[in-house]
């Protein structure tokens, strides 16, 4: 009797083990794998930042470098914190939208829950050939920018903005089709903006000019009027030797690096910028100390057109940070004075980038066409200073001559803002991150024969860029 019972038990256990193994095998077969299911998502939405030399804190270029981070990846993806994207989808579609569809989120989540199986490498999609050395573009021409030594602990923890002029090395009229500013140290670089200006015989190359402001013991600027003007108009201090920004200051427009920004690439729209022969480059820089002395050695890369372009890319920025701008203490929804202007030539809106500092809350771009019709072309309801996102409409938006643009923004100076350094003070316009800016950038394309300095006219606001 015991003998038959023992035999039956062994048979039952064997059957259970076989059944369990088959169930697990079926589950494994159904689970997403890295090479087949997850890698295509990473290539499309993540690797542009998560690769060597870019802003992502770790690389997603291989299974080995991705695997240790899978739990953090799932958390950020499920909460829609990554990839970063802040535009309201109801305000339009954007060609560079990296946000994940729900189906992609489900794949990543199931993959992590299944133990992040690697799968068969034969199922991997073709690797993307990213530019080398951390570039986003493959430059035809590289100009070495000026070195900047960032002290570990400057007085009052403030490094004022500075400007410097360097030769471009461009000796003949040149159409450029993309432009990228690449710092060597991303940890301390708040921004680097460049403008192109005509060469002058008395120019002083490689000599820093400082935009100094009187400040109190906590580093807050005390000259409100001068600080606001300097922050939003691109004016320089007495030691400056060339303009950066200001109305129509340059000849080839301006471009900026800020954390998270994409390179300026005009090729998608078959447009370009024309840089005249013997143009000089003005770099405007702002660095943030990290507690360790470092030297930043930025590079400026260009791709060059083989023939003159039919469409000219025009970049500009305007500001709502007028002298009336002042955020009261503990104000959770301060409305900034608006930034406004009018298009004086037929233009196509192709790019927008909101810019505020730590108290920035939201920003909305609205255009009013000559026939009175209004359209919200960009709404960013949850602005995040840590990600200076560029938004490129899926199709250029035609701005007939006479179209007006208005940009509105709100700021959160309350304790509910986790990034707020001090909710108990009045916040004024200024250059440091604990002060504020309300600076919407945008770009248009126009016919190449149009004078770029006559594309846009202000309506009671201040130009930051040079309109060229």
Phi, psi and omega in degrees: 000310179299324182297316180291322179296316180297319179297319180295321180295316179299317180298318181295317179297319180296318180295320180295317180298317179297317180297316180297317179300318180295322179295314179297318179298320179295320178296316179300319182294328183277340184290142174298149177241161183300305188291321185276319191248322189269319182303319177301325178292317180295320180298317185284325193241346191234324190293338179300329177257325184266070174207163184304135178088356179251180192285340180300139184287349176209162184270141172245031183276350180210164177298320185296322181277340180273322189306318182294346187251011192296323180295317177295322179299312180301313182301313182292323182289314181297323179277002180059032173276335179225145350295151183291130176198127192236002181284138173290121182298341179285348180267004177138170176256147186230136186292335182256024179293116180259003181296149184272141171287158182301325179298322178291320178299318180297320179298312181297317181297313180295323179298313179295316181297332180277003180096013179055058181296144184283318181079192185269120179302339179294342180272358184292140174290165178298135181295143175284134179271085180288149175302149183282166173059029175080006178287151170268333175246171173253091190292141171275334182222133179237128175250129178282121177282173182286139175290147178223124178270117181263113182292156182292314184218084180289163177305132180060014180059032183241129168245111183291159174299151178217154181232150179208148180251133177227151176289144181277336186079001179273115188256355176217159179306127188224129173269125178255141184252349170200160185210136177220133173257122187237101175294157174271340180229103183286342186289338185243356187270108175281312171197153168227119177243141178237146172233153177255129182228154177297144178293139176237144185298328184264014182297146178248105181285150171055037176237117184288139172242130187257140176260078187274144177234141172295135185225152177278187185295336180268003178088005180278133181295138182257341178266088188299314184297312181294322181294316179298316180295316180293327182287326188251347184247352180079017177290155183243163178285181187294342182268001183292148177236005176198151182282147166234110184082197187084157185303120171056038185284333190245185182244340184229019178083187181224164177207152184226147162259130168222159184304128177089356185283149175271155176297150174285116181231111185266356188293328182302328183253013179054043180242172181199170171244142180260123178254114182294158179302143175062025175291144173260160179246129173257124175257129173249123188235151174217119180244152181242124182295147182242003184091359179223131180289130179221163175239123177266134180235081185287155174238149177240119184247145179229147161253147189246142178280148177276343181211159177305142182275154175274335180239136180256134178271127183238124181250144178202166174210142178235172187223144172258005182277067180283174177302341179280351184289120177198115182271118181293159176301141174060025176270121186269347185211059182284124177273121178288152165305140185287159170258128187221153176190179183223138177279124184260005176211153175305127185220162175237117181287123187234351185197142177219145177214106175294145175218120172220184178250212192293339181261002178300136185243310180204161176209140182226129176260123179233133177247146175240116183282162181304333179276005177094351181289137180250148179213128171280115184263345174200130171231123177245093186285339180228081181291143179228112183301333183290345181230103179274086189276140172258133182245121184245111180306144181302326174230137177306140182261119185289126176248091179300153176309132183098353176292137180253147176236140177226132178241127179245148180213155175234156183229147181244106179253030183257175176289344178288347177268109186293342180269355186291117182288335180195103182280357188260014180235157171282133185253127182248167174298143180187176187270335184277158185293337178275354167264192185226157172226154170225088191230091175280123173269152170200160181226149176226164168245143180225170174300141186298341180277350181285136175293115185296340179281355181242025181276327192220143179229138183283158173231079175077016178237188186240135176281134173262316180275186185254005175063027182224000000 
